[in-house]
Amino acid sequence: MPTELVVSLARNALFTVILVAGPMLAAGLITGLAVSVLQATTQVNEQTMSFVPKIVAIFLSAMVFGPWMIGVMTQFASEMLGSLTMFIR
């Protein structure tokens, strides 16, 4: 298997991981920032107050972006398997 193909597959895999995880990470980041600002202004430092909203935001973003994420992963898998099948023959 050529080195260029392996590097290309690894690059595409990393790009797909970043692309798929991006919406959930962004939702968690924005929610965590908002909760931190709220905690700093009210001086209420409760651990569950920062954890539960992030979990809810990540779950909701997974529900909203789920079909798109599955489509991206399916497209990547079919491209990867398609590029590997030419070496099996």
Number of C-alpha atoms within 10 A of each C-alpha: 7 7 8 9 12 12 11 12 17 12 12 15 16 12 11 17 14 12 13 20 12 13 18 21 16 14 20 21 15 13 20 20 14 14 17 17 12 15 15 11 9 9 10 11 12 9 8 9 15 18 14 12 16 22 16 14 20 20 16 14 17 18 11 13 14 16 11 12 19 12 12 15 17 12 12 16 13 11 13 15 10 11 13 15 9 8 9 6 5
